[in-house]
Amino acid sequence: MTMTPSLPSFDLQFNHADLRDLERDVWSSASVPARLQIENSMYDVHIRYRGSYTRELEKKSYHVEFEKPREWDGSSEIHLNAEVYDPSHFRNKLSLDFIRDLGILTPNSQHVLLTQDGEPLGLYLQLESVDDMYLSKRNLPPGTIYYAVSDKANFSTKRKRGLTSGYQRKLGKMQDDHHLIHFIRSINTAPYEIPKLLNIENYLKWLAGAVCTMNNDGFTHNYALYLNSEDHLFSIIPWDYDATFGRRVNGEMMEYDYVPITGKTKNRLTSQLMKRSRYRKLYKEIVEEILETKFKVEYFEDKVMNLHSSLRPYILMDPHFQKDIDLYDKEPSFIFKFIEERRAFLKQELKYF
């Protein structure tokens, strides 16, 4: 009998007054002091809730900033995602690891068992933050980073108060915003400038990954933009891929043909690139190669089954999901069926592309 590998254990500890402050307003962006024990090490941290549509659920997601020591595992902040609506609890990690295999930088992720004063809060996905330490860990040049936090981050100029609408500057100075404004304006009024401003191969590989995994939410937000200070090109980093492999953000089923081969039509940058035959041809070649080499059941089978079996004991320990074990056990076959159907659909679409 094989032993299930044990997950890292994270234990949150609050003063009562600080916990009451945190719980008073789930929509507050203010953080409270706490302590976080990771295995045998203790950290002073600041913590707040995170997420857009999940904050009122019983199982919360958290944003953690390290105060003393100032970092853990080369990060000054991390995200702890509850993955509430994903019955598999591993779509986010599966997708990000897949997209990394396509040659796209993605945040590191691992599952952890989160407790509060020793009492189980449940199974969580710990995600790396995309920030200055993310860049330095990968020996990337410093630069500016923007989080695409709403669907106004669709590279369009329409129905916006300003061209930075939909973005939150994570790293950089206010004067750096003129680069983002110039980029979005060029996409819409001078598309011939795009190759001077965008790492196009990175973008098309990212697009192909989002299309294959069918992250309907990821084409107009749930990504980060990184402006490299050396080559002065924007590149894109995926983020939040729990609503993939045939599931919507609320966990409901999404038909395999719901997202077209070029992604969500509201993404203005994609539509501009697809009007140009050389980029359309390059994108077609990228998708064809992915379908032949990686987006197939054989590539995913061991990854899915290993995640499923290693996390199953923790699902049974999770106070929020113990009763959903039957649904959890059906998810691998659900995911494999989606991959087969999505792959066949995309191959058919390529014939007329």
SVG drawing of the C-alpha trace seen along z (x, -y; Angstrom):
<svg xmlns="http://www.w3.org/2000/svg" viewBox="-24 -60 43 62">
<polyline fill="none" stroke="black" stroke-width="0.4" points="0.0,0.0 1.5,-3.4 1.6,-6.1 -0.1,-9.5 2.5,-12.2 1.8,-14.7 1.0,-18.3 2.7,-21.3 0.8,-22.5 0.0,-26.2 -1.5,-27.3 -3.1,-30.7 -3.2,-32.3 -5.0,-35.5 -5.7,-37.7 -9.4,-37.7 -9.7,-41.5 -7.8,-41.2 -9.9,-38.3 -13.1,-40.3 -11.7,-43.2 -11.0,-40.9 -14.5,-39.3 -16.4,-42.6 -16.2,-43.5 -15.4,-40.7 -15.1,-43.3 -12.4,-45.4 -9.0,-45.6 -7.4,-46.4 -5.3,-43.7 -4.9,-42.6 -1.9,-41.3 -1.6,-37.5 0.9,-34.8 1.4,-32.0 3.2,-28.8 4.5,-27.0 5.7,-23.5 8.0,-24.4 8.7,-28.0 6.6,-31.0 6.0,-34.2 4.5,-37.5 2.1,-38.4 -0.6,-40.7 -3.6,-39.0 -6.8,-40.0 -9.5,-38.2 -9.2,-38.0 -11.4,-37.2 -14.3,-38.9 -17.3,-36.6 -16.2,-34.2 -15.8,-36.5 -19.2,-35.9 -18.8,-32.1 -17.9,-30.2 -14.5,-29.1 -12.5,-32.2 -9.4,-32.9 -6.6,-34.9 -3.8,-37.3 -0.8,-37.0 2.1,-39.5 5.2,-38.5 6.4,-41.0 8.9,-39.2 10.8,-37.5 10.1,-39.6 9.9,-36.6 9.2,-32.9 10.4,-30.7 11.6,-33.8 8.3,-35.5 7.2,-38.5 3.5,-37.7 1.4,-34.7 -2.2,-33.9 -4.2,-31.1 -7.0,-30.1 -10.0,-28.2 -10.9,-26.8 -14.5,-26.6 -16.3,-26.1 -13.8,-23.7 -15.0,-20.2 -11.6,-18.8 -9.7,-21.4 -6.7,-21.1 -7.8,-22.8 -5.9,-25.9 -2.6,-24.1 -3.2,-21.7 -3.8,-24.6 -0.9,-26.7 1.5,-23.8 0.3,-23.0 0.8,-26.6 4.3,-26.6 5.0,-23.6 4.1,-25.7 7.0,-28.0 5.0,-30.7 6.1,-31.9 3.4,-31.2 3.2,-31.5 4.3,-28.6 1.6,-26.8 1.2,-24.0 -1.6,-22.5 -1.4,-23.0 -3.5,-22.0 -4.6,-25.2 -5.6,-25.3 -6.6,-28.0 -5.3,-27.4 -5.0,-23.7 -8.6,-23.5 -8.9,-22.6 -10.0,-25.3 -9.4,-22.9 -7.4,-22.2 -6.0,-25.3 -3.9,-26.2 -0.9,-28.4 -0.1,-30.7 3.0,-32.8 2.5,-36.5 3.6,-38.1 5.8,-41.0 9.5,-42.1 10.5,-38.9 8.8,-36.8 11.0,-38.5 14.2,-38.2 13.7,-34.5 13.6,-34.0 16.5,-36.3 14.3,-38.5 15.1,-42.2 13.2,-44.6 10.1,-46.1 6.5,-47.2 3.8,-44.8 0.0,-45.3 -2.7,-43.0 -5.7,-42.8 -8.4,-42.9 -11.6,-43.5 -13.0,-42.8 -12.1,-46.3 -8.6,-45.0 -9.7,-43.9 -7.1,-46.0 -10.0,-48.2 -10.5,-52.0 -14.3,-51.8 -16.5,-52.6 -13.5,-53.4 -12.8,-56.4 -9.1,-56.0 -6.9,-53.6 -5.6,-52.1 -9.1,-51.0 -9.2,-47.4 -5.6,-47.4 -3.9,-47.7 -0.2,-48.6 1.5,-46.0 5.1,-47.1 6.4,-50.4 5.7,-54.1 2.8,-56.2 4.8,-57.7 5.2,-54.2 1.5,-54.2 2.2,-56.1 3.8,-52.9 0.5,-51.0 -1.6,-53.9 0.6,-54.1 0.3,-50.3 -3.5,-50.2 -3.8,-53.3 -1.5,-51.7 -3.5,-48.4 -6.6,-50.4 -5.3,-53.2 -1.9,-52.1 -1.8,-48.2 1.3,-48.2 3.1,-49.4 2.2,-46.2 5.4,-44.2 7.5,-47.0 5.5,-46.9 4.5,-43.2 6.3,-39.9 4.1,-38.3 5.2,-34.7 4.6,-34.9 1.1,-36.3 0.1,-33.7 1.3,-30.8 -0.6,-32.3 -3.7,-32.6 -3.4,-29.0 -3.1,-27.8 -6.1,-29.8 -8.1,-28.5 -7.2,-24.9 -8.0,-24.9 -11.0,-27.1 -10.6,-29.8 -13.5,-31.9 -12.8,-34.4 -9.1,-34.8 -9.2,-36.7 -10.2,-40.1 -8.9,-39.8 -7.1,-37.3 -3.7,-37.9 -0.7,-40.1 1.2,-42.3 5.0,-42.6 6.9,-45.4 10.5,-44.3 12.8,-47.2 15.5,-45.9 13.6,-45.0 10.7,-47.4 8.2,-44.7 5.0,-43.7 4.5,-40.0 1.6,-38.3 1.5,-36.0 -1.6,-33.8 -3.5,-34.0 -6.5,-32.3 -7.3,-29.2 -9.8,-27.4 -12.6,-27.8 -11.1,-25.6 -11.4,-22.1 -15.2,-22.4 -16.2,-24.2 -17.5,-27.8 -16.5,-30.2 -19.6,-28.9 -18.6,-25.2 -21.4,-24.5 -20.5,-22.6 -19.4,-24.6 -19.7,-22.9 -16.4,-22.1 -17.2,-24.3 -18.3,-27.4 -15.0,-29.4 -13.9,-29.8 -10.5,-29.0 -9.3,-32.6 -10.7,-33.1 -13.2,-35.7 -14.2,-38.1 -14.1,-41.1 -10.2,-40.9 -9.2,-43.7 -5.5,-42.7 -6.3,-39.2 -8.7,-40.5 -6.1,-42.9 -3.4,-40.2 -5.8,-37.8 -6.4,-40.3 -2.8,-39.9 -2.0,-36.8 1.6,-36.3 0.3,-36.2 -2.7,-34.2 -0.4,-31.6 1.9,-31.6 -1.0,-31.1 -2.3,-28.2 1.1,-26.5 1.3,-27.0 -2.2,-25.5 -1.5,-22.6 1.7,-21.7 0.1,-21.9 -2.8,-19.6 -0.3,-17.1 2.1,-17.1 0.5,-18.3 -3.2,-18.9 -4.2,-15.2 -5.3,-12.7 -2.0,-10.9 -0.2,-14.0 -2.6,-14.8 -3.5,-11.3 -0.8,-10.7 -0.8,-14.4 -4.6,-14.3 -4.6,-10.9 -1.6,-11.8 -3.2,-15.1 -6.6,-13.3 -5.1,-10.5 -2.7,-12.7 -5.5,-15.3 -8.3,-12.9 -7.4,-12.3 -7.5,-16.1 -10.8,-16.4 -12.1,-14.0 -10.6,-16.2 -12.0,-19.5 -15.0,-20.5 -16.5,-22.2 -16.2,-19.4 -16.3,-16.0 -19.8,-15.4 -18.7,-16.1 -16.4,-13.1 -18.5,-11.3 -18.4,-14.4 -14.6,-14.7 -14.1,-11.0 -15.9,-11.7 -13.8,-14.7 -10.8,-12.8 -13.2,-11.2 -15.0,-14.5 -11.7,-16.3 -10.5,-13.5 -13.8,-13.6 -13.5,-17.4 -9.9,-17.2 -11.0,-14.7 -14.0,-16.8 -12.2,-20.1 -9.2,-18.7 -11.5,-17.3 -13.4,-20.6 -10.1,-22.7 -8.7,-20.3 -11.9,-20.7 -11.7,-24.5 -8.2,-24.6 -9.3,-23.1 -11.1,-26.3 -8.7,-28.7"/>
</svg>
